[in-house]
Amino acid sequence: MGTSIQLATDRQIAALKPAAKAYEKKVSGTRGLGVRVFPSSSKQFELRYLTESGKRRRLVLGLYPGLSLAEAKAKAATMRVAVHEGLDPVGERTAARDRAREEAKAGDTLDQLAEAYWSAAEVGLHGGRRKPKRAVTIQNERSVWKNHIQRPLGGREFAEIRRADVKAFMRTLITEKGLSAASVASIGGVLHAVLGFGVLEERLESNVAAGLARPLALTSRERMFDDAALGVLWRAAVEASTPRTPGEKTAGVHARLEPVMGLAIQLLMLTLTRRNEVAGALKTEFDLDAKVWIIPSTRAKARHQHVVPLGPDCLTVLEEAFALDPESPFVFPSG
């Protein structure tokens, strides 16, 4: 506290001018009470006292003029009585704040962090590309979590999970569950994303799953069909789309394949697009004159508009498909 003239009136406090650094002035008539003046011009009443153990404390009583001089004196007198009885207001506040932080930390399980991650992912606040995740993607991640991560790790405090824990968990997926490299990588990716969200939210110092999410090397997917099998599939699709004469009988698998399905399979094989893109294709997405199929971002992978060039065979397939049901907005209404 300063040793100059002590403050005795509200007028004197109001007249205090700010300086380059904060400074203090004593208030007369109340031991330990003073006013701290900040460079921003704000002023607050503070009470200095000693605890029973000899620790020096500084207790903020309130801002002036919201708290008047008379009110500050009365509040300081009450606090001094408490200190005399052995209480430590500042210490108690600090301890209560620390307990609240510890309790909050103790309640933060990995499951709770995952729920916060998915809530953020719905609006694009989960990190990554900063774009909302598709509902189906979140649903798939939830399924992976429930089936593989929730039981061994979900109930644990995420701040207490270490790299050794993640390494052991990933190894278990391989040695005990016998999952493939791709499946293990998928599970590790979800765990990595959730812990990464914890780092983004400054609730974790680092992502302990970094570098551990893919313990096995991934191999490229092999072709499901060789050239001979593709030929059989193509001929079956063409046969299915060929108009039948009245009363013609079919046998085997061809009896179940409708013309619209045969045409859909042909377009799928010709364009190498995804099944759901072909099945949900709208006639308005096709420009037959320009020979392109524009798959909108709402239906395309990664939500990026996809332009597919159309060759002569594709145009033939589409003309036949359009003619099957001219009134339907879908190219393959029953595909």
SULSULWO-V865387 format. One record per pair of residues at least 6 apart in sequence whose C-alpha atoms are under 8 Angstrom apart, sorted by the first residue. I is the first residue (numbers start at 1). J is the second residue. Records with the same first field share a line. If there is no record, write none. Layout:
I=J + J
//
This chain:
1=24 + 25 + 26 + 34
2=23 + 24 + 25 + 26
3=25 + 26
4=25
5=26
6=25 + 26 + 27 + 28
7=13 + 25 + 26 + 27 + 28
8=27 + 28 + 29
9=69
10=68 + 69
13=35
16=37
17=37 + 41
18=37 + 38 + 39 + 40 + 41
19=37 + 38 + 39
20=39
21=38 + 39
22=36 + 37 + 38 + 39
23=36 + 37 + 38
24=34 + 35 + 36 + 37
25=34 + 35 + 36
26=32 + 33 + 34 + 35
27=33 + 34 + 35
30=73 + 76 + 77
32=47 + 48 + 49
33=45 + 46 + 47 + 48 + 73 + 76
34=45 + 46 + 47
35=43 + 44 + 45 + 46
36=43 + 44 + 45 + 46
37=43 + 44
42=63 + 64
43=63 + 64 + 65
44=60 + 61 + 62 + 63 + 64
45=60 + 61 + 62 + 63 + 64 + 72
46=58 + 59 + 60 + 61 + 62
47=58 + 59 + 60 + 61 + 76
48=56 + 57 + 58 + 59
49=56 + 57 + 58 + 80 + 83
50=56 + 57
51=57 + 83 + 86 + 87 + 88
52=86
57=90
58=90
59=89 + 90
61=72 + 75 + 76
62=72
79=89
82=88
83=89
105=157 + 159
106=157
107=157
108=157 + 158 + 159
109=154 + 155 + 156 + 157 + 158
110=153 + 154 + 155 + 156 + 157 + 158
111=150 + 154 + 155 + 156
113=158 + 194 + 195 + 198
114=194
117=126 + 194 + 197
118=126 + 138
120=126
121=131 + 132 + 133 + 138
122=132 + 133 + 134 + 135
123=131 + 132 + 133
124=130 + 131 + 132 + 133
125=131 + 132
126=197 + 200
127=197 + 200
141=190
144=187 + 190
145=187 + 190
148=187
149=187 + 191
152=169
158=195
159=203 + 204
161=208
162=208
163=208 + 209
166=208 + 209 + 212
167=212
170=184 + 188 + 212 + 213 + 215
171=215
173=179 + 184
174=180 + 184
181=214 + 215 + 216 + 217 + 218
182=218
184=213 + 214 + 215 + 216
185=213 + 214 + 215 + 216
187=213
188=209 + 212 + 213 + 214
189=213 + 214
191=209 + 213
192=207 + 209 + 210 + 213
195=204 + 207 + 208 + 209
196=206 + 207
198=204 + 207
199=205 + 206 + 207
234=265 + 266
236=254 + 262
237=261 + 262 + 263 + 265 + 266
238=262 + 263 + 266
239=262
240=254 + 257 + 258 + 259 + 261 + 262 + 263
241=258 + 259 + 260 + 261 + 262 + 263
242=259
243=259
260=321 + 324 + 332 + 333 + 334 + 335
261=332 + 334 + 335
263=317 + 318 + 320 + 321
264=278 + 279 + 332 + 335
266=317
267=278 + 314 + 317 + 318
268=274 + 275 + 278
270=313 + 314
271=308 + 310 + 314
277=295 + 299 + 300
278=332
279=332 + 333 + 335
280=330 + 331 + 332
281=295 + 330 + 331 + 332
282=329 + 330 + 331
283=322 + 329 + 330 + 331
284=329
285=293 + 294 + 295 + 296
286=292 + 293 + 294
287=293
288=315
291=309 + 310 + 311 + 315
292=307 + 308 + 309 + 310
293=307 + 308 + 309 + 310
294=305 + 306 + 307 + 308
295=305 + 306 + 307 + 308
296=303 + 304 + 305 + 306
297=303 + 304 + 305 + 306
298=304 + 305
300=306
318=331
321=331 + 332
322=331
325=333
//
